[in-house]
Amino acid sequence: RESSTLDNLKLNGTLNYARISPVSTFTMPGPTGPITVQVRPPSTTTINGTFSKPIDLFGKIRLAQSISNLQVDIQTQAEALALQKLIADVKSAYFSVLRAQAAVEVANAALTAAQERLRTAKAQYEVGAAPKFDMTRAEVDVANYTQSLTQAQNAVKLAKAALNQTIGVDVSTQFALASEDIDVQPVTVDIAMSTEQAIKKRPEMIQALTGIELAKKGISLAKKDNDPTVGLFLSTDWTSETSAFSSNKTTYTWGASASWPIWTGGQTTAKISQAKSDLEIAKLGLEQAKLGVELDVRSAALNMMDASSRVGAAKSNVALAEEALRLAKVRYREGVSTQVEVTDAEAALTLARTNYINAVYDYLTAKAQFERATCSQPEFEKLTAADKTNNK
């Protein structure tokens, strides 16, 4: 920020009211007899205004302003870090709701299949075409899948409450999210390049680098503690009553002042030592931030690549499980297999669908974390661009 001539200019105002008792007087001879004169009035109101401006001959003020600007920059990066984390948290909570809703669909499909199997088993048992075991097994499956569906529906409520909390609304706010088909292809990430990008852009890294610069300027400022302080001042006083020795109600005082700390008892040396220690801590913080960014990027990239590879395998497995169930039903109708084979095939299909759902939303969640880790969140870019536009 460029400095102006008004920088560091100070204006102080003072209002005083004083009542004096007893009133000081003196007597002097006059042409017609002694005259009693008040040295000062019994009460007076005084207004003082003082302009002062330090002269930054040794750069101490400019250095302090630079430090303040760096502290603002650090706070700005802290706000960016919080915003990036919030975006990732909202997306993760959003995907958790979609995951829970998809789990309800899987549980509902499993329950519907079990209910249909129970209806068939009952009909066959009543005409003596199937053992009671088939009917009992179907009843057990219906009870189990009913419980699973209830748990899945409760998970949706919890996921929605968590999303409401994350976006800052009442947790009981009702809403509905539409599911969508997501095409996930295997992803390959250049971890080294992504890490390099993150090191340049992550708020933690910028904060750490700014902290080092701040610590260096802190050392310079501490060394200037023994430099002189020079300033100019202009002061004006107005009083409601004049005294016996002055008829002017308004007076002016101006001049220059200089002060030089001759002996500080070792305080300057201690401040310099503290500032140097702060610099070493800042350097250590930079190394820790770099290691944290590297680990963050690597973990997010590996999780995203792993989940994307699982999606394809899980999708193929769903198709195989659906075909296996179809064949099991055909074999059961033709009397060459038992209902246990159908039950196992239905359970395998439910598991395959669950694995597919988890793989998809594991990928989306990992992608959200990867975007945060590499500072590539499109939402962050839009929000910061909007802020810049509004602040113009």
Buried (B, 14 or more C-beta within 10 A) or exposed (E): EEEEEEBBEEEEEEEEEEEEEEEEEEEEEEEEEEEEEBEBBEEBEBBBEBBBBBBBEBEBBEBBBBBEBBEEBBEBBEEBBEBBEBBBBBBBBBBBBBBBBBBBBBBBBBBEBBBEBBEBBBEBBEEEEBBEEBBEBBBEBBEBBBEBBEEBBEBBEEBBBBBBEBEEEEEEEEEEBEEEEEEBEEBEBEBEEBBBBBBEBBBBBBBBBBBBBBBBBBBBBBBBBBEEBBBBBBBBBEBEEEBBEEEEEEEEEEEEEEEEEEEEEEEBBEBBEEBBEBBEEBBEBBEEBBEBBBEBBBBBBBBBBBBBBBBBEBBEBBEEBBEBBEBBBEBBEEEEBBBEBBBBBBBBBBBBBBBBBBBBBBBBBBBBBBBBBBBBBEBBEEBEEEEEEEEE
